[in-house]
Each structure stands twice: as structure tokens, then as C-alpha cells.
């Protein structure tokens, strides 16, 4: 209840104390524009962080359930080693399916590097076998030992070296998103502090008169805190709304999982932008209070 009463007092204000704060002018515009612009950027930083995490998690999950077996052997031995490898894979616990890729599928895999007309039939291209795990998974160390004994030309790739960089990249990009939001919060605090100091300096005469009639510094500071907090809240709300609308206009996620598509929020993550105006108001409250009390103390 005490917190609620404080919030109501902050919203209601005091007409007498509000005289010390200019209702319009440079400081009001600076607070509104800076909080709005920073909130707009915060929406995109948050969307980037969440979208990157989703993309990396999806790729990692897909790679975690699939493996690739590469068979390098002379052409006259390729079919025999392929059949031997399939026999080993089909008898391995944890493997749900194993199938050799066709020439067309392997040609499509090599097309981005060598073009679509690669004569794969005449080249010593290894035979690839796609392995799909079941829910329990298999033992890659044991499978490698069996393959080494029965299929000398087989090399198992369980995609570990692909998954680990994805997880690391996701962690770093998430961290980058949160660091960006901290920098945005710091820049907002700096702008609001600058605006509050300018307003205090511009109204030093009014503040002096209020002190002569008995007004305490905390009473005067409360008026500045109220005005600048509400301005930051309004500016951040507008910036968040515009940023959210801009994110909604971005292309939706496609089947290929492109990074620049689906760069937005999904499900309940759409509620996250609602936190941004509240955080902006909190930053403005702390920054203005510190700046006002410090400046009033220096002016006394």
C-alpha cells in the first residue's frame, strides 16, 4: 500500500511545487525524444536477442538428432562398404533410420559451391549416409569403433563441432542484446540527467523564491522527479509502440529459417516490450532524483 500511495502521489503531483519545473521547452523535448528513441532501439535489441536464441536453439536441436556417415573408398568398393555400413547402423541401438543420399541429393548439397551441373557420377565424391537418432540416441564412441573394424573407409560426423559453435554464438548474441539494453538505459539516464540539470539551472530564481517561503529541497526535487518520470514514461511508451509496430512489419519466419526473417517476438514474448516503458520510467526516476538533490545541494 505504501508503494501504491507513492505512485498515486507521483501521478497527482503538487501544483505549487510544479511551478519550479518548466512544462515545455528544450528540457521537455529532450526527455521525450531521448526516451522515445531509446525505447525504439530497445525493442529491436530485445527482438534480436530473442530471435537469435530461437534460431540457434532450433538449429542445435535439428543437428542434435541427425548425424552423417561419410564413406571414402575406391569406386569398385563403394557399394560393398555402403551396404556394410548400413548393416552396422541398422543394428545399432539408438538409431531410428539410416539411408544413403542419392546422387541428386548430393549434387544439391554441392551446388552452392560447384554449380548445379556438377557431374557427380564421374567424380570421386564420398557416399553420404544420413543417420536419424531416436529419442534415446546412440553411443558415437562405440559406433566409431565398430565402423573402424567393419567399414575402414567410414567417417562418422555426429555434428558436435557444428552444435557447439551455435550454442556459443547464441550465448554471445544474447549477451550482446542485454549489454545493448544496458547501454541504452545508461544513455537514457545521461540524457535525462542533462535535461534535469538544465531545467534546474534555468529555474534557479523560482527555486530560490520557493526556498524563501519555506520549501525543502526534497519537496522541490519531488516535482522534478514527477515531471521527468512522466515524460520518460510517455516518450518510452510511444517509442515502444512504434518499435513494436516496426517489428511486426518485418518478414515472418520462413521454412528455410533465414536469420533476417522472423526477427521478432513469438507467443508470450510479445509481452516483453511492455516492460520497456516501466524500466525507462524507473531509470528516469532514479536519474532525476539524484540530479535534482545534487544540484539543489550545490545551489544552497
FENQUIUR-V637269 format. One record per backbone hydrogen bond with DSSP energy under -1.0 kcal/mol. NH is the residue of the N-H (numbers start at 1). CO is the residue of the C=O. If there is no record, write none. Layout:
BEGIN
nh: <NH | NH>
co: <CO | CO>
END
This chain:
BEGIN
nh: <5 | 6 | 7 | 8 | 9 | 10 | 11 | 12 | 13 | 18 | 20 | 21 | 29 | 30 | 31 | 32 | 33 | 34 | 35 | 36 | 37 | 38 | 39 | 40 | 41 | 42 | 43 | 44 | 45 | 46 | 47 | 48 | 49 | 50 | 51 | 52 | 53 | 54 | 55 | 56 | 57 | 58 | 59 | 60 | 61 | 62 | 63 | 64 | 67 | 68 | 69 | 70 | 71 | 72 | 77 | 81 | 82 | 83 | 84 | 85 | 86 | 87 | 88 | 89 | 90 | 92 | 95 | 96 | 97 | 99 | 101 | 106 | 107 | 108 | 109 | 110 | 111 | 113 | 114 | 115 | 120 | 122 | 125 | 127 | 129 | 130 | 131 | 132 | 133 | 134 | 143 | 144 | 145 | 146 | 147 | 148 | 149 | 150 | 151 | 154 | 155 | 157 | 163 | 164 | 166 | 167 | 168 | 169 | 170 | 171 | 172 | 173 | 174 | 175 | 176 | 177 | 178 | 179 | 180 | 181 | 182 | 183 | 184 | 185 | 186 | 187 | 188 | 189 | 190 | 191 | 192 | 193 | 194 | 195 | 196 | 197 | 198 | 199 | 200 | 201 | 202 | 203 | 204 | 207 | 208 | 209 | 210 | 211 | 212 | 213 | 214 | 215 | 220 | 221 | 222 | 224 | 225 | 226 | 227 | 228 | 229 | 230 | 231 | 232 | 233 | 234 | 235 | 236 | 237 | 238 | 239 | 240 | 241 | 242 | 243 | 244 | 245 | 246 | 247 | 248 | 249 | 250 | 257 | 262 | 264 | 269 | 270 | 271 | 272 | 274 | 275 | 279 | 280 | 281 | 282 | 283 | 284 | 285 | 286 | 287 | 288 | 289 | 290 | 291 | 292 | 293 | 294 | 295 | 296 | 297 | 298 | 299 | 300>
co: <1 | 2 | 3 | 4 | 5 | 6 | 7 | 8 | 9 | 14 | 17 | 18 | 25 | 26 | 27 | 28 | 29 | 30 | 31 | 32 | 33 | 34 | 35 | 36 | 37 | 38 | 39 | 40 | 41 | 42 | 43 | 44 | 45 | 46 | 47 | 48 | 49 | 50 | 51 | 52 | 53 | 54 | 55 | 56 | 57 | 58 | 59 | 60 | 131 | 157 | 129 | 155 | 127 | 153 | 74 | 77 | 78 | 79 | 80 | 81 | 82 | 83 | 84 | 85 | 86 | 89 | 92 | 132 | 132 | 130 | 128 | 102 | 103 | 104 | 105 | 106 | 107 | 110 | 110 | 111 | 118 | 119 | 123 | 71 | 69 | 99 | 67 | 97 | 65 | 94 | 139 | 140 | 141 | 142 | 143 | 144 | 145 | 146 | 147 | 151 | 70 | 68 | 159 | 160 | 162 | 163 | 164 | 165 | 166 | 167 | 168 | 169 | 170 | 171 | 172 | 173 | 174 | 175 | 176 | 177 | 178 | 179 | 180 | 181 | 182 | 183 | 184 | 185 | 186 | 187 | 188 | 189 | 190 | 191 | 192 | 193 | 194 | 195 | 196 | 197 | 198 | 199 | 201 | 203 | 204 | 205 | 206 | 207 | 208 | 209 | 211 | 210 | 216 | 217 | 218 | 220 | 221 | 222 | 223 | 224 | 225 | 226 | 227 | 228 | 229 | 230 | 231 | 232 | 233 | 234 | 235 | 236 | 237 | 238 | 239 | 240 | 241 | 242 | 243 | 244 | 245 | 247 | 254 | 251 | 262 | 266 | 267 | 268 | 269 | 271 | 272 | 275 | 276 | 277 | 278 | 279 | 280 | 281 | 282 | 283 | 284 | 285 | 286 | 287 | 288 | 289 | 290 | 291 | 292 | 293 | 294 | 295 | 296>
END
